[in-house]
Amino acid sequence: MTVYALTSEDVAYLSAAPTAAARIVTMTKLVHDLEAGALTEGERSLATEILHCFAADAESTVREAVAWQINNSTLLTEDLAEQLARDVGAVAFPVLRHAEALGDEFLLRIVAESDAHKQLAIAGRRTVSAKVANAIVEVGNVVVVTRLLRNAGAAVPEPALHTAVDRFGGVRAVTEAIAARPDLSMALVERLIAFVSEEIRASLVKSHKVSPHLAAKLVERGREAATMLLLQPLVHEIDDVDLVAHHLEANHRLTGSLLCRALCAGEFRLFVAGMSVRAGIAVDAVRLLAWDGGPLGLEALFRKARLPSALEVPVRIAIAVARELGYDGGDAGRATYQAEVIAEVFTECAEIDEREVDDLLLQLIDQAPADVVDRAMARAGLPLPVPPACRPVSGDRVVPAGG
């Protein structure tokens, strides 16, 4: 191996131009020298001490460069691995993904911190124990869980697979990842048949010898359950949606994710009224910009409404699905629209690394905005629509009756 020994010029360069880029160049040479094994014992001790200084550098870009440089190196001690793994997500990612020095108990603590970037790194490790996999399925978002399920080196126990179906059964990427895993129980196969694509369903039926009659019944039951679990109505039973929208805005609850969820639920009146309030323009102008204004019209509407541009993607998808199905926001065709738009949004948006999109994907599953609308309507003196199959519980969730 070539030895890139630090020279006096390097030291002078670092002193004269103490930038992050200069320190990264110096650190890279230092790691090469250490890994080459050509340093004396004294030089190695000093170089190791300097490397630890770089790992604690004030600039995150330097610490990130260290993490990528030594994530699979013998220079990465257990202490240094844990130090970098506790850093911000960008620094921790390469170490959490590749370092074998990290034990399960430490990884479990990191998973519990609810940092999606760190969870994603752990989900993609060469091997993931059943204990860690179970924790990720319990708390990870849809992108993290999908990455885990696609990881052949992850030992995902059957209860965790059932939990994944419970949380994200309406998401094709999740159920198809489970369907591709080996040694599925018949109980899991029967649950998956209700959600996966026709091609994968046919493969499951053939591989696990499920009768066509049973498969057809499971599909129909799954469609009904998916509609109930994913998108309960928001305010389509309320006449004065403008009043609801104004109350939500007055209480800082008229968020982009709530409006996107309303659109995905088929609540077009609430979406239009909310965008009108946010943008300060007439509802007719909102309809024109959103439905007929093309890409520039929706972009202008989002800018006027001061909403995150990342949410334009799911909104465009929902509007495109509505056009394709000829759905106008009424009760007729709502279930079909919901099922189609959910599938398309998750398929197209699951890989988007934006916090707002991530929050929306989780809300489409967990129904977090439901109590927001309830509280707003209560303040407005309006009746609260409680779907007969659901009951409110404490916190931000609505669960099926008897759940």
N, C-alpha and C positions, 0 to 999 in steps of 0.2 A: 504493500500500500504506500502511496506517495505521502510523504510527511509535509504538511503545510505549516511549518514552524512559524510561530509569531516572530516578527522581526522588529527592530527598533523603529522602522518606518510605520509599522502597524500601530505601535504604541503612540507615536507622534501624531498619526492620523486620528486616532481615537481622542487624543487630548485636544488637538486643534479643532476637530469637528465632532463634538460629542452628540451626534444625532442618533436617532434610533437605527437608521440605516447603517451607520458606521459601526455601531455596537453589534448589529446582527452579522455583519461581515466578519468582525473580530471573533464573535462567538462561534461561527461556523468553522473558522480555522482552528480555534481552540478545541472543538470537538474532534476534528480530524486528527489533531496531534495526540489527544488522549486515547482515541481508538486505535491509533497506529502503534501505540506501546513503545515509542522511541524516546520518551522523556525519562529523565532521571527521577528517582523517588521524590526528591525535593521539588523538581519542576512539576511533577504530576500532582503533588499535594497543593501547590500554588495554583495550578491550572484548574483543579477541581474546585478550589475555593472561589476562583473567579467565575466559574460556570454557575455556581450556586448564587453568586451575586447577580448574574444575568437572569437567572430564574426568578429573582425577586425584583427585577428592574421596575422602575416607575412607569415605563411605557409598556402597555399591554402587547403592542406589536413585537417587542423584544421577547417578552415572556412566551408569546405564542410561537415565535420562531424557535425558541429553545425547546418547547414541547414537541413540535414537529421533528426537530433534529434528533432528539434522544428518546422518542416514545418507545422504540423497540431496541434501544441500545443497552449495553451492560453498564453504561454510566448512570442509568436511571435506577437509583436506589429506591427502596420502599418509602423512605421519608420524603425524598424529592418527588416521587410519583404522587404521594398524597398531597403534598404542597401544591403541585400544579393542578391536580384534580379538583382541589377546592377553590381554584381561581375562577375567573369569569368563564362563561361557556366556550368562547373561542379558544382560550388557552387550555382549558380542561379537555376539550374534545379529543385531540389525538391521543392523549394519555388514557382517558377513559375508554377509548376504542381499542387501543393496542397493548397497553401495559399489563403484563401478566402478574406484576407484583401486587396488584390490588386484590384483596380478598373479598368474599361475599358480604361480610358484615359492613365493610367500608362502602361497597357499592350500594347496599341497601340504604345506608344513610344518605348517599347522594341521590338516589331515586326519590327518597322521601322529601327532598328539598323542592320538588316540583319544578325544576328547571328543565324545560322541554329539550333544549339543546344537549344537556348532559344526559338526559334519559335516552335520547336518540343515539348518542355515542355508545352507551352501555348496551342498548338493544342490538347493536350491530357488532358486538365483540365476537371474536372467533368462537368462543364458547360462552354460553350463558346458563347458569345453573337454574334448576327448577324453582328454587327459592327466589332468586332475583327476577326470573321471568314472571312469576306469579305477582310480584310487587309491581312490575312494570304494567302488566295488564290491568291491575286494580286502579292505578292512578295516571297512567300515561295517556296522552291524547291520541287521536286516531292515526296520525302519522307515525308516532313512536310505536304504537301497538302493531301497525302494519309492518313496520321494519322488523320488529321482533319475530312476528309470525313467518316472515319470509326468510328468516335466518335459520339455515339448516343446522347450525351449531347451537341453537337455543333449545334447551330441554323444557318445553312448555307442557306442564301437566294438564290432564284432561279438565279438572275444575277450572283452570285458568282459561282454557279454550271455550268453555261454556260461558265464563264471565265475558270474554271478548264478544261472543255472540249476543249476550244480554245487552252490552253497551253499544256495540256497533253492528248489529245484525243487518241493518239496512244499507251498509256500506259495502259495495261489491269488492273493493280492494281487500277488505278484511276477511270476508267470508271466503273469497277465492284463495286467499293465502292459507286459511285454515284447511280448505278442501285439498290443497296440494301437500299437506303434511302427512307423514306416514302413520299407519296404525291407528286410524280413527275408529272410535267405538260406533256402534249402530245408532246410539242415542244422538251422537254428534252428526252423523250422516243424515239422519232424519230432520234435524234442525236446519242443516245447511241447504238441503234440497229446496227449502222454501225461499231461499234468498239468492242463490247463485245463478249465473247465466245458464241458458239452455244447454250450451255445449258442455259446461262443467257438470251440470245436473245429469246429463246423459252419461257422463263418465262415472259419476258417483253411483247412479242406478245400476250400471253394468258391473262396476267393480265390487259393489257390496250387495248385489243381488236383491235390490229393492223392487217390489212389484210396481208396474206402471200405475195401477189404480191407487196404491198408497202414495206414490210420488205426486200424483195429481191432487190428491186431498191435502197433502203437506204444502204444496205450492199455494193453493187457495187460502189455507189457514195462515200461512206466512204473510201473504199480501195484506190480509185484514189486520194482522197483528202489527205489521210494519207501519201501516198508516196510522194506527192508534198511538204507537209508541213515538213516532218521529215528530209529527206535527199536529198537535191539538189546535183547534181554532183559537185565534187571538180575540178579535172583536167583531166577527162578521155578523153577530146577532145584535150589535149596537147600531142604532140609526145615526147618531151624531159622532162620526169618527173624527170630524174636525175638532170637536171639543176635547176628545181624548188626546189627539195629537198636540193641541195647545197645552194641555195639562202635563203631558209627558215632557214637553220642551221646557215648560216653566220649572219643572223639577229636575232638569238635567238628565232625563231618562230617555229622550228621543235619540237614541244612538244609531250609528250606522248598522251595527249588527242586529238591532231590533228591527229596523226597517228592512234589512235583507231577509231576516227570518219571516217577516210579514209577507214579503213577496213570494218566498218559497212556500209559504203556507197557503198561497192563493188569496191572501188578504190584500187585493190590489187597492181597495179604497183607502186602507190605512197607510199603505206605502205611498200613494199619491198625496194624501193629506199630510203625512209626515214630511215628505220632501218639500211640499209647498210651504209648510211652516219653517223648515230649516233654511230653505233658499230665499224665502220672502217673496215668492212669485205665485201667480194664480195656478190653480190645479190644472187648468187647461194647458198652461205653458209646460207644466211638469209632464203631462201626458205626451205632449208633442216632442219634448226633448228626450224623454226616456224611450218612447215607443217608435217615434218617427224621425228623430233627429240624427240617426246614424251614430257612429262612434264618437264624433265630435260633440253631438248633442248631449249624450250621457256624460261625457267628460266635463262639459261646461256645467251641467246640472250638479255633478259631484263637487266641482270647485265652488259653485255658488252656495251649495249647502254645507260647505266646510266638512266634508266627509273624507275618510281615508281613501286614497285612489285605489288601494289594493282591493277594496270591496267592489270595484267596478266589474271585476271578472265574474263573481257569482251573480251579480245583478244582470249582466249581459246574458249569462247562461239561462237564468230564469225567464227572461223576456223572450229569448229565442225558443225555449221549450213551449211557452204560452202561444207563441205565433204558430209553431209547428202543429200543436194540438188544436188550435183554434179556441183555446180556453180564455174566457173573459173575466174570471174572478168570481163566478157564481158557484152555487152548490153543485150544479150539474158538471160532472167531469173533474171535480176537485181532487178526489182520491187518485185518479189516474195522473193528473198533473203533478200532485205532490210526489208520488212514487217516482215519476220520470225525472223531475227536477232535482230531487235528492240524489238520485243515482248519478246524474250528470255533474252536479256541483261537486260531489265527493270525488268522482273520477278525474275531473279537470283541475280541482283545487287542492287535493290532498298533498301535493308536492310543493305548493307555494309556501315559501318560508317567510310569512308575514304574520305578526301577532294578531292583527285584526281578522285575517282569514281563518287562522287557527281557532280563535275564539268563536267565530261564526260556526265552524264545523262542529265544535263541541256543543254549542247551543242548539243546533239542529237535532242533536241526539238527546241532550240532557234537559231541554226545555227551560233553561234558566230564565228567559225573559217573562215567563207566564205571570209571576207574581208582580212584576213591574207594571204590567198592564192592569192587573187587578187593583193595585193600590191607586193607580192614576184614576181609574174609573170610580173608585170609592170616593176619592177626593172630589171628583166632579159630580157626585151624587147620582151616578148611573148604576144600574143593576150589574152585578158581576156574572158573566156567563161561565158557568161551571159545567163542562161536558158531563153527561151522565155516567160515562165510563171512568171518570177521574174524580179525585178529591184533592184539595189543597193540603199540603203539609208544611211544617215549619221550614224556613230557609227558602231556597230558590228553586225547589223542584216541584213538579206535579207528577204524581204516580198513579198507575191504574188502581181503581177501587179494589180493595182487598189486598193491595200490595204492601 
